Amino acid sequence: MAYEHEEGTASMFQNDYKEDGDKKPDYTGKGKVDGGLKNFALWKRETKDGKPMLFVKWSDPQDKFQPKKDKPSGNSPF
């Protein structure tokens, strides 16, 4: 049975693909917001005063197998 998040919770895991100097998140995971599953990304940062802080973003999951939308041709008036 798969784990199901309760509303307002998320699970974060260390990003093993992060390398020094890149912009990839330090941690990634999934959580439940407003009844829907979201992807989470977390970066460890510092304030201007040098205090540690955490910066978090969440987004709707992307279907990895969904075909990409066609870009409109240059002939479209829109």
PDB file of N, CA, C and O in Angstrom:
ATOM      1  N   MET A   1       0.836  -1.177   0.000  1.00  0.00           N
ATOM      2  CA  MET A   1       0.000   0.000   0.000  1.00  0.00           C
ATOM      3  C   MET A   1       0.884   1.245   0.000  1.00  0.00           C
ATOM      4  O   MET A   1       1.823   1.344   0.790  1.00  0.00           O
ATOM      5  N   ALA A   2       0.585   2.183  -0.878  1.00  0.00           N
ATOM      6  CA  ALA A   2       1.368   3.412  -0.998  1.00  0.00           C
ATOM      7  C   ALA A   2       1.049   4.354   0.159  1.00  0.00           C
ATOM      8  O   ALA A   2      -0.064   4.362   0.685  1.00  0.00           O
ATOM      9  N   TYR A   3       2.037   5.138   0.538  1.00  0.00           N
ATOM     10  CA  TYR A   3       1.855   6.120   1.613  1.00  0.00           C
ATOM     11  C   TYR A   3       0.979   7.262   1.110  1.00  0.00           C
ATOM     12  O   TYR A   3       1.163   7.741  -0.009  1.00  0.00           O
ATOM     13  N   GLU A   4       0.033   7.696   1.927  1.00  0.00           N
ATOM     14  CA  GLU A   4      -0.821   8.832   1.583  1.00  0.00           C
ATOM     15  C   GLU A   4      -0.598   9.959   2.577  1.00  0.00           C
ATOM     16  O   GLU A   4      -0.708   9.757   3.787  1.00  0.00           O
ATOM     17  N   HIS A   5      -0.288  11.137   2.074  1.00  0.00           N
ATOM     18  CA  HIS A   5      -0.071  12.305   2.933  1.00  0.00           C
ATOM     19  C   HIS A   5      -1.386  12.821   3.488  1.00  0.00           C
ATOM     20  O   HIS A   5      -2.420  12.775   2.821  1.00  0.00           O
ATOM     21  N   GLU A   6      -1.332  13.308   4.706  1.00  0.00           N
ATOM     22  CA  GLU A   6      -2.459  14.032   5.264  1.00  0.00           C
ATOM     23  C   GLU A   6      -2.408  15.455   4.726  1.00  0.00           C
ATOM     24  O   GLU A   6      -1.347  15.928   4.320  1.00  0.00           O
ATOM     25  N   GLU A   7      -3.537  16.135   4.720  1.00  0.00           N
ATOM     26  CA  GLU A   7      -3.610  17.520   4.253  1.00  0.00           C
ATOM     27  C   GLU A   7      -2.609  18.394   5.009  1.00  0.00           C
ATOM     28  O   GLU A   7      -2.524  18.341   6.236  1.00  0.00           O
ATOM     29  N   GLY A   8      -1.863  19.188   4.267  1.00  0.00           N
ATOM     30  CA  GLY A   8      -0.912  20.126   4.865  1.00  0.00           C
ATOM     31  C   GLY A   8       0.409  19.506   5.281  1.00  0.00           C
ATOM     32  O   GLY A   8       1.171  20.126   6.023  1.00  0.00           O
ATOM     33  N   THR A   9       0.704  18.280   4.813  1.00  0.00           N
ATOM     34  CA  THR A   9       1.974  17.646   5.153  1.00  0.00           C
ATOM     35  C   THR A   9       2.754  17.319   3.889  1.00  0.00           C
ATOM     36  O   THR A   9       2.186  17.206   2.803  1.00  0.00           O
ATOM     37  N   ALA A  10       4.060  17.168   4.048  1.00  0.00           N
ATOM     38  CA  ALA A  10       4.939  16.801   2.929  1.00  0.00           C
ATOM     39  C   ALA A  10       6.093  15.972   3.468  1.00  0.00           C
ATOM     40  O   ALA A  10       6.448  16.072   4.642  1.00  0.00           O
ATOM     41  N   SER A  11       6.671  15.159   2.608  1.00  0.00           N
ATOM     42  CA  SER A  11       7.874  14.388   2.930  1.00  0.00           C
ATOM     43  C   SER A  11       8.988  14.857   2.012  1.00  0.00           C
ATOM     44  O   SER A  11       8.801  14.941   0.798  1.00  0.00           O
ATOM     45  N   MET A  12      10.142  15.163   2.582  1.00  0.00           N
ATOM     46  CA  MET A  12      11.269  15.673   1.813  1.00  0.00           C
ATOM     47  C   MET A  12      12.441  14.701   1.934  1.00  0.00           C
ATOM     48  O   MET A  12      12.671  14.121   2.996  1.00  0.00           O
ATOM     49  N   PHE A  13      13.181  14.529   0.834  1.00  0.00           N
ATOM     50  CA  PHE A  13      14.321  13.624   0.804  1.00  0.00           C
ATOM     51  C   PHE A  13      15.516  14.337   0.185  1.00  0.00           C
ATOM     52  O   PHE A  13      15.361  15.137  -0.739  1.00  0.00           O
ATOM     53  N   GLN A  14      16.690  14.047   0.691  1.00  0.00           N
ATOM     54  CA  GLN A  14      17.907  14.676   0.183  1.00  0.00           C
ATOM     55  C   GLN A  14      18.066  14.373  -1.299  1.00  0.00           C
ATOM     56  O   GLN A  14      17.859  13.239  -1.731  1.00  0.00           O
ATOM     57  N   ASN A  15      18.431  15.384  -2.078  1.00  0.00           N
ATOM     58  CA  ASN A  15      18.624  15.247  -3.513  1.00  0.00           C
ATOM     59  C   ASN A  15      20.034  14.726  -3.770  1.00  0.00           C
ATOM     60  O   ASN A  15      21.003  15.476  -3.657  1.00  0.00           O
ATOM     61  N   ASP A  16      20.152  13.454  -4.113  1.00  0.00           N
ATOM     62  CA  ASP A  16      21.457  12.835  -4.352  1.00  0.00           C
ATOM     63  C   ASP A  16      22.088  13.282  -5.668  1.00  0.00           C
ATOM     64  O   ASP A  16      23.260  12.996  -5.913  1.00  0.00           O
ATOM     65  N   TYR A  17      21.331  13.980  -6.520  1.00  0.00           N
ATOM     66  CA  TYR A  17      21.847  14.433  -7.815  1.00  0.00           C
ATOM     67  C   TYR A  17      22.396  15.856  -7.761  1.00  0.00           C
ATOM     68  O   TYR A  17      22.909  16.352  -8.763  1.00  0.00           O
ATOM     69  N   LYS A  18      22.298  16.513  -6.622  1.00  0.00           N
ATOM     70  CA  LYS A  18      22.805  17.880  -6.480  1.00  0.00           C
ATOM     71  C   LYS A  18      24.324  17.850  -6.430  1.00  0.00           C
ATOM     72  O   LYS A  18      24.924  17.019  -5.749  1.00  0.00           O
ATOM     73  N   GLU A  19      24.929  18.769  -7.160  1.00  0.00           N
ATOM     74  CA  GLU A  19      26.385  18.911  -7.158  1.00  0.00           C
ATOM     75  C   GLU A  19      26.731  20.313  -6.687  1.00  0.00           C
ATOM     76  O   GLU A  19      25.913  21.226  -6.802  1.00  0.00           O
ATOM     77  N   ASP A  20      27.920  20.492  -6.164  1.00  0.00           N
ATOM     78  CA  ASP A  20      28.352  21.809  -5.690  1.00  0.00           C
ATOM     79  C   ASP A  20      28.215  22.844  -6.798  1.00  0.00           C
ATOM     80  O   ASP A  20      28.664  22.633  -7.925  1.00  0.00           O
ATOM     81  N   GLY A  21      27.586  23.969  -6.456  1.00  0.00           N
ATOM     82  CA  GLY A  21      27.489  25.084  -7.395  1.00  0.00           C
ATOM     83  C   GLY A  21      26.282  25.054  -8.307  1.00  0.00           C
ATOM     84  O   GLY A  21      26.000  26.061  -8.956  1.00  0.00           O
ATOM     85  N   ASP A  22      25.548  23.942  -8.391  1.00  0.00           N
ATOM     86  CA  ASP A  22      24.380  23.964  -9.278  1.00  0.00           C
ATOM     87  C   ASP A  22      23.152  24.480  -8.535  1.00  0.00           C
ATOM     88  O   ASP A  22      23.178  24.648  -7.315  1.00  0.00           O
ATOM     89  N   LYS A  23      22.086  24.728  -9.274  1.00  0.00           N
ATOM     90  CA  LYS A  23      20.895  25.345  -8.690  1.00  0.00           C
ATOM     91  C   LYS A  23      19.811  24.333  -8.341  1.00  0.00           C
ATOM     92  O   LYS A  23      18.686  24.718  -8.024  1.00  0.00           O
ATOM     93  N   LYS A  24      20.135  23.051  -8.395  1.00  0.00           N
ATOM     94  CA  LYS A  24      19.155  22.024  -8.055  1.00  0.00           C
ATOM     95  C   LYS A  24      18.801  22.135  -6.575  1.00  0.00           C
ATOM     96  O   LYS A  24      19.626  22.568  -5.770  1.00  0.00           O
ATOM     97  N   PRO A  25      17.567  21.742  -6.211  1.00  0.00           N
ATOM     98  CA  PRO A  25      17.189  21.818  -4.796  1.00  0.00           C
ATOM     99  C   PRO A  25      18.005  20.847  -3.944  1.00  0.00           C
ATOM    100  O   PRO A  25      18.470  19.814  -4.425  1.00  0.00           O
ATOM    101  N   ASP A  26      18.170  21.203  -2.668  1.00  0.00           N
ATOM    102  CA  ASP A  26      18.874  20.325  -1.731  1.00  0.00           C
ATOM    103  C   ASP A  26      18.007  19.136  -1.337  1.00  0.00           C
ATOM    104  O   ASP A  26      18.514  18.044  -1.080  1.00  0.00           O
ATOM    105  N   TYR A  27      16.693  19.356  -1.292  1.00  0.00           N
ATOM    106  CA  TYR A  27      15.745  18.304  -0.947  1.00  0.00           C
ATOM    107  C   TYR A  27      14.555  18.381  -1.889  1.00  0.00           C
ATOM    108  O   TYR A  27      14.186  19.466  -2.337  1.00  0.00           O
ATOM    109  N   THR A  28      13.954  17.239  -2.193  1.00  0.00           N
ATOM    110  CA  THR A  28      12.742  17.184  -3.001  1.00  0.00           C
ATOM    111  C   THR A  28      11.759  16.226  -2.330  1.00  0.00           C
ATOM    112  O   THR A  28      12.146  15.400  -1.504  1.00  0.00           O
ATOM    113  N   GLY A  29      10.490  16.348  -2.695  1.00  0.00           N
ATOM    114  CA  GLY A  29       9.493  15.452  -2.127  1.00  0.00           C
ATOM    115  C   GLY A  29       8.107  15.760  -2.631  1.00  0.00           C
ATOM    116  O   GLY A  29       7.919  16.497  -3.599  1.00  0.00           O
ATOM    117  N   LYS A  30       7.136  15.175  -1.948  1.00  0.00           N
ATOM    118  CA  LYS A  30       5.732  15.346  -2.304  1.00  0.00           C
ATOM    119  C   LYS A  30       4.941  15.671  -1.051  1.00  0.00           C
ATOM    120  O   LYS A  30       5.340  15.318   0.059  1.00  0.00           O
ATOM    121  N   GLY A  31       3.805  16.354  -1.240  1.00  0.00           N
ATOM    122  CA  GLY A  31       2.934  16.691  -0.127  1.00  0.00           C
ATOM    123  C   GLY A  31       1.534  16.985  -0.618  1.00  0.00           C
ATOM    124  O   GLY A  31       1.278  17.032  -1.821  1.00  0.00           O
ATOM    125  N   LYS A  32       0.630  17.183   0.327  1.00  0.00           N
ATOM    126  CA  LYS A  32      -0.771  17.414  -0.006  1.00  0.00           C
ATOM    127  C   LYS A  32      -1.171  18.830   0.401  1.00  0.00           C
ATOM    128  O   LYS A  32      -1.052  19.211   1.565  1.00  0.00           O
ATOM    129  N   VAL A  33      -1.654  19.613  -0.591  1.00  0.00           N
ATOM    130  CA  VAL A  33      -2.090  20.998  -0.382  1.00  0.00           C
ATOM    131  C   VAL A  33      -3.446  21.156  -1.058  1.00  0.00           C
ATOM    132  O   VAL A  33      -3.600  20.816  -2.232  1.00  0.00           O
ATOM    133  N   ASP A  34      -4.431  21.670  -0.322  1.00  0.00           N
ATOM    134  CA  ASP A  34      -5.781  21.895  -0.861  1.00  0.00           C
ATOM    135  C   ASP A  34      -6.344  20.634  -1.527  1.00  0.00           C
ATOM    136  O   ASP A  34      -7.006  20.711  -2.562  1.00  0.00           O
ATOM    137  N   GLY A  35      -6.076  19.490  -0.927  1.00  0.00           N
ATOM    138  CA  GLY A  35      -6.628  18.227  -1.413  1.00  0.00           C
ATOM    139  C   GLY A  35      -5.888  17.593  -2.571  1.00  0.00           C
ATOM    140  O   GLY A  35      -6.255  16.502  -3.007  1.00  0.00           O
ATOM    141  N   GLY A  36      -4.854  18.247  -3.084  1.00  0.00           N
ATOM    142  CA  GLY A  36      -4.120  17.705  -4.228  1.00  0.00           C
ATOM    143  C   GLY A  36      -2.663  17.441  -3.907  1.00  0.00           C
ATOM    144  O   GLY A  36      -2.074  18.116  -3.063  1.00  0.00           O
ATOM    145  N   LEU A  37      -2.083  16.462  -4.579  1.00  0.00           N
ATOM    146  CA  LEU A  37      -0.679  16.128  -4.410  1.00  0.00           C
ATOM    147  C   LEU A  37       0.189  17.153  -5.140  1.00  0.00           C
ATOM    148  O   LEU A  37      -0.103  17.503  -6.284  1.00  0.00           O
ATOM    149  N   LYS A  38       1.234  17.629  -4.502  1.00  0.00           N
ATOM    150  CA  LYS A  38       2.145  18.632  -5.071  1.00  0.00           C
ATOM    151  C   LYS A  38       3.580  18.129  -4.973  1.00  0.00           C
ATOM    152  O   LYS A  38       3.912  17.336  -4.093  1.00  0.00           O
ATOM    153  N   ASN A  39       4.426  18.600  -5.888  1.00  0.00           N
ATOM    154  CA  ASN A  39       5.869  18.372  -5.801  1.00  0.00           C
ATOM    155  C   ASN A  39       6.474  19.497  -4.980  1.00  0.00           C
ATOM    156  O   ASN A  39       6.092  20.656  -5.136  1.00  0.00           O
ATOM    157  N   PHE A  40       7.420  19.162  -4.101  1.00  0.00           N
ATOM    158  CA  PHE A  40       8.086  20.146  -3.256  1.00  0.00           C
ATOM    159  C   PHE A  40       9.579  20.153  -3.559  1.00  0.00           C
ATOM    160  O   PHE A  40      10.169  19.119  -3.872  1.00  0.00           O
ATOM    161  N   ALA A  41      10.180  21.338  -3.460  1.00  0.00           N
ATOM    162  CA  ALA A  41      11.633  21.498  -3.590  1.00  0.00           C
ATOM    163  C   ALA A  41      12.086  22.434  -2.485  1.00  0.00           C
ATOM    164  O   ALA A  41      11.412  23.421  -2.189  1.00  0.00           O
ATOM    165  N   LEU A  42      13.224  22.132  -1.874  1.00  0.00           N
ATOM    166  CA  LEU A  42      13.716  22.918  -0.749  1.00  0.00           C
ATOM    167  C   LEU A  42      15.200  23.197  -0.939  1.00  0.00           C
ATOM    168  O   LEU A  42      15.980  22.305  -1.272  1.00  0.00           O
ATOM    169  N   TRP A  43      15.573  24.456  -0.721  1.00  0.00           N
ATOM    170  CA  TRP A  43      16.971  24.871  -0.791  1.00  0.00           C
ATOM    171  C   TRP A  43      17.411  25.389   0.565  1.00  0.00           C
ATOM    172  O   TRP A  43      16.651  26.085   1.238  1.00  0.00           O
ATOM    173  N   LYS A  44      18.630  25.057   0.974  1.00  0.00           N
ATOM    174  CA  LYS A  44      19.217  25.637   2.183  1.00  0.00           C
ATOM    175  C   LYS A  44      19.922  26.918   1.753  1.00  0.00           C
ATOM    176  O   LYS A  44      20.759  26.897   0.850  1.00  0.00           O
ATOM    177  N   ARG A  45      19.585  28.027   2.398  1.00  0.00           N
ATOM    178  CA  ARG A  45      20.161  29.334   2.054  1.00  0.00           C
ATOM    179  C   ARG A  45      20.556  30.073   3.318  1.00  0.00           C
ATOM    180  O   ARG A  45      20.362  29.586   4.432  1.00  0.00           O
ATOM    181  N   GLU A  46      21.117  31.266   3.120  1.00  0.00           N
ATOM    182  CA  GLU A  46      21.455  32.148   4.236  1.00  0.00           C
ATOM    183  C   GLU A  46      20.839  33.509   3.991  1.00  0.00           C
ATOM    184  O   GLU A  46      20.738  33.962   2.851  1.00  0.00           O
ATOM    185  N   THR A  47      20.421  34.168   5.084  1.00  0.00           N
ATOM    186  CA  THR A  47      19.929  35.530   4.976  1.00  0.00           C
ATOM    187  C   THR A  47      21.118  36.460   4.751  1.00  0.00           C
ATOM    188  O   THR A  47      22.268  36.025   4.808  1.00  0.00           O
ATOM    189  N   LYS A  48      20.846  37.732   4.496  1.00  0.00           N
ATOM    190  CA  LYS A  48      21.926  38.711   4.339  1.00  0.00           C
ATOM    191  C   LYS A  48      22.770  38.821   5.592  1.00  0.00           C
ATOM    192  O   LYS A  48      23.948  39.173   5.526  1.00  0.00           O
ATOM    193  N   ASP A  49      22.163  38.515   6.748  1.00  0.00           N
ATOM    194  CA  ASP A  49      22.887  38.544   8.018  1.00  0.00           C
ATOM    195  C   ASP A  49      23.651  37.257   8.301  1.00  0.00           C
ATOM    196  O   ASP A  49      24.290  37.134   9.346  1.00  0.00           O
ATOM    197  N   GLY A  50      23.591  36.300   7.381  1.00  0.00           N
ATOM    198  CA  GLY A  50      24.319  35.042   7.552  1.00  0.00           C
ATOM    199  C   GLY A  50      23.579  33.984   8.352  1.00  0.00           C
ATOM    200  O   GLY A  50      24.155  32.954   8.699  1.00  0.00           O
ATOM    201  N   LYS A  51      22.300  34.230   8.649  1.00  0.00           N
ATOM    202  CA  LYS A  51      21.519  33.244   9.397  1.00  0.00           C
ATOM    203  C   LYS A  51      20.998  32.178   8.431  1.00  0.00           C
ATOM    204  O   LYS A  51      20.581  32.509   7.321  1.00  0.00           O
ATOM    205  N   PRO A  52      21.014  30.903   8.838  1.00  0.00           N
ATOM    206  CA  PRO A  52      20.489  29.856   7.954  1.00  0.00           C
ATOM    207  C   PRO A  52      18.979  29.982   7.785  1.00  0.00           C
ATOM    208  O   PRO A  52      18.267  30.353   8.717  1.00  0.00           O
ATOM    209  N   MET A  53      18.501  29.668   6.579  1.00  0.00           N
ATOM    210  CA  MET A  53      17.067  29.674   6.299  1.00  0.00           C
ATOM    211  C   MET A  53      16.763  28.584   5.283  1.00  0.00           C
ATOM    212  O   MET A  53      17.663  28.074   4.616  1.00  0.00           O
ATOM    213  N   LEU A  54      15.500  28.236   5.171  1.00  0.00           N
ATOM    214  CA  LEU A  54      15.046  27.259   4.183  1.00  0.00           C
ATOM    215  C   LEU A  54      14.093  27.944   3.221  1.00  0.00           C
ATOM    216  O   LEU A  54      13.201  28.678   3.645  1.00  0.00           O
ATOM    217  N   PHE A  55      14.277  27.709   1.920  1.00  0.00           N
ATOM    218  CA  PHE A  55      13.426  28.272   0.876  1.00  0.00           C
ATOM    219  C   PHE A  55      12.694  27.107   0.217  1.00  0.00           C
ATOM    220  O   PHE A  55      13.327  26.164  -0.256  1.00  0.00           O
ATOM    221  N   VAL A  56      11.349  27.171   0.184  1.00  0.00           N
ATOM    222  CA  VAL A  56      10.543  26.062  -0.319  1.00  0.00           C
ATOM    223  C   VAL A  56       9.660  26.527  -1.470  1.00  0.00           C
ATOM    224  O   VAL A  56       9.100  27.623  -1.438  1.00  0.00           O
ATOM    225  N   LYS A  57       9.545  25.667  -2.497  1.00  0.00           N
ATOM    226  CA  LYS A  57       8.615  25.882  -3.609  1.00  0.00           C
ATOM    227  C   LYS A  57       7.785  24.618  -3.772  1.00  0.00           C
ATOM    228  O   LYS A  57       8.265  23.512  -3.522  1.00  0.00           O
ATOM    229  N   TRP A  58       6.533  24.791  -4.194  1.00  0.00           N
ATOM    230  CA  TRP A  58       5.753  23.625  -4.564  1.00  0.00           C
ATOM    231  C   TRP A  58       5.054  23.896  -5.869  1.00  0.00           C
ATOM    232  O   TRP A  58       4.785  25.045  -6.221  1.00  0.00           O
ATOM    233  N   SER A  59       4.757  22.815  -6.595  1.00  0.00           N
ATOM    234  CA  SER A  59       4.141  22.936  -7.910  1.00  0.00           C
ATOM    235  C   SER A  59       3.288  21.704  -8.174  1.00  0.00           C
ATOM    236  O   SER A  59       3.417  20.684  -7.497  1.00  0.00           O
ATOM    237  N   ASP A  60       2.416  21.814  -9.168  1.00  0.00           N
ATOM    238  CA  ASP A  60       1.612  20.665  -9.573  1.00  0.00           C
ATOM    239  C   ASP A  60       2.522  19.619 -10.204  1.00  0.00           C
ATOM    240  O   ASP A  60       3.474  19.970 -10.901  1.00  0.00           O
ATOM    241  N   PRO A  61       2.243  18.337  -9.968  1.00  0.00           N
ATOM    242  CA  PRO A  61       3.062  17.286 -10.595  1.00  0.00           C
ATOM    243  C   PRO A  61       2.942  17.340 -12.113  1.00  0.00           C
ATOM    244  O   PRO A  61       1.886  17.667 -12.656  1.00  0.00           O
ATOM    245  N   GLN A  62       4.020  17.019 -12.776  1.00  0.00           N
ATOM    246  CA  GLN A  62       4.044  16.965 -14.238  1.00  0.00           C
ATOM    247  C   GLN A  62       3.940  15.511 -14.678  1.00  0.00           C
ATOM    248  O   GLN A  62       4.599  14.638 -14.113  1.00  0.00           O
ATOM    249  N   ASP A  63       3.120  15.253 -15.679  1.00  0.00           N
ATOM    250  CA  ASP A  63       3.018  13.906 -16.225  1.00  0.00           C
ATOM    251  C   ASP A  63       4.207  13.698 -17.157  1.00  0.00           C
ATOM    252  O   ASP A  63       4.267  14.289 -18.236  1.00  0.00           O
ATOM    253  N   LYS A  64       5.147  12.862 -16.743  1.00  0.00           N
ATOM    254  CA  LYS A  64       6.375  12.662 -17.518  1.00  0.00           C
ATOM    255  C   LYS A  64       6.114  12.035 -18.881  1.00  0.00           C
ATOM    256  O   LYS A  64       6.934  12.171 -19.789  1.00  0.00           O
ATOM    257  N   PHE A  65       4.988  11.351 -19.036  1.00  0.00           N
ATOM    258  CA  PHE A  65       4.722  10.651 -20.287  1.00  0.00           C
ATOM    259  C   PHE A  65       3.710  11.373 -21.160  1.00  0.00           C
ATOM    260  O   PHE A  65       3.298  10.854 -22.197  1.00  0.00           O
ATOM    261  N   GLN A  66       3.308  12.565 -20.744  1.00  0.00           N
ATOM    262  CA  GLN A  66       2.369  13.355 -21.528  1.00  0.00           C
ATOM    263  C   GLN A  66       3.114  14.009 -22.683  1.00  0.00           C
ATOM    264  O   GLN A  66       4.168  14.611 -22.474  1.00  0.00           O
ATOM    265  N   PRO A  67       2.584  13.902 -23.901  1.00  0.00           N
ATOM    266  CA  PRO A  67       3.275  14.552 -25.027  1.00  0.00           C
ATOM    267  C   PRO A  67       3.313  16.062 -24.841  1.00  0.00           C
ATOM    268  O   PRO A  67       2.377  16.662 -24.312  1.00  0.00           O
ATOM    269  N   LYS A  68       4.403  16.661 -25.283  1.00  0.00           N
ATOM    270  CA  LYS A  68       4.542  18.115 -25.186  1.00  0.00           C
ATOM    271  C   LYS A  68       3.570  18.784 -26.134  1.00  0.00           C
ATOM    272  O   LYS A  68       3.297  18.276 -27.222  1.00  0.00           O
ATOM    273  N   LYS A  69       3.046  19.935 -25.715  1.00  0.00           N
ATOM    274  CA  LYS A  69       2.129  20.691 -26.572  1.00  0.00           C
ATOM    275  C   LYS A  69       2.923  21.263 -27.738  1.00  0.00           C
ATOM    276  O   LYS A  69       4.060  21.710 -27.587  1.00  0.00           O
ATOM    277  N   ASP A  70       2.289  21.235 -28.904  1.00  0.00           N
ATOM    278  CA  ASP A  70       2.932  21.799 -30.093  1.00  0.00           C
ATOM    279  C   ASP A  70       3.037  23.303 -29.944  1.00  0.00           C
ATOM    280  O   ASP A  70       2.105  23.964 -29.486  1.00  0.00           O
ATOM    281  N   LYS A  71       4.174  23.830 -30.333  1.00  0.00           N
ATOM    282  CA  LYS A  71       4.343  25.276 -30.335  1.00  0.00           C
ATOM    283  C   LYS A  71       3.645  25.822 -31.572  1.00  0.00           C
ATOM    284  O   LYS A  71       3.720  25.217 -32.642  1.00  0.00           O
ATOM    285  N   PRO A  72       2.972  26.951 -31.439  1.00  0.00           N
ATOM    286  CA  PRO A  72       2.301  27.521 -32.621  1.00  0.00           C
ATOM    287  C   PRO A  72       3.339  27.933 -33.670  1.00  0.00           C
ATOM    288  O   PRO A  72       4.441  28.377 -33.348  1.00  0.00           O
ATOM    289  N   SER A  73       2.945  27.770 -34.923  1.00  0.00           N
ATOM    290  CA  SER A  73       3.835  28.169 -36.007  1.00  0.00           C
ATOM    291  C   SER A  73       3.900  29.690 -36.102  1.00  0.00           C
ATOM    292  O   SER A  73       3.048  30.383 -35.545  1.00  0.00           O
ATOM    293  N   GLY A  74       4.876  30.195 -36.784  1.00  0.00           N
ATOM    294  CA  GLY A  74       5.037  31.631 -36.949  1.00  0.00           C
ATOM    295  C   GLY A  74       3.950  32.257 -37.801  1.00  0.00           C
ATOM    296  O   GLY A  74       3.885  33.483 -37.901  1.00  0.00           O
ATOM    297  N   ASN A  75       3.089  31.446 -38.421  1.00  0.00           N
ATOM    298  CA  ASN A  75       2.044  31.964 -39.307  1.00  0.00           C
ATOM    299  C   ASN A  75       0.763  32.313 -38.560  1.00  0.00           C
ATOM    300  O   ASN A  75      -0.147  32.892 -39.154  1.00  0.00           O
ATOM    301  N   SER A  76       0.666  31.980 -37.283  1.00  0.00           N
ATOM    302  CA  SER A  76      -0.559  32.219 -36.530  1.00  0.00           C
ATOM    303  C   SER A  76      -0.694  33.701 -36.182  1.00  0.00           C
ATOM    304  O   SER A  76       0.279  34.331 -35.767  1.00  0.00           O
ATOM    305  N   PRO A  77      -1.915  34.268 -36.351  1.00  0.00           N
ATOM    306  CA  PRO A  77      -2.097  35.688 -35.992  1.00  0.00           C
ATOM    307  C   PRO A  77      -2.202  35.875 -34.480  1.00  0.00           C
ATOM    308  O   PRO A  77      -2.284  37.019 -34.034  1.00  0.00           O
ATOM    309  N   PHE A  78      -2.203  34.824 -33.671  1.00  0.00           N
ATOM    310  CA  PHE A  78      -2.370  34.937 -32.226  1.00  0.00           C
ATOM    311  C   PHE A  78      -1.084  34.646 -31.514  1.00  0.00           C
ATOM    312  O   PHE A  78      -1.034  34.694 -30.285  1.00  0.00           O
TER     313      PHE A  78
END
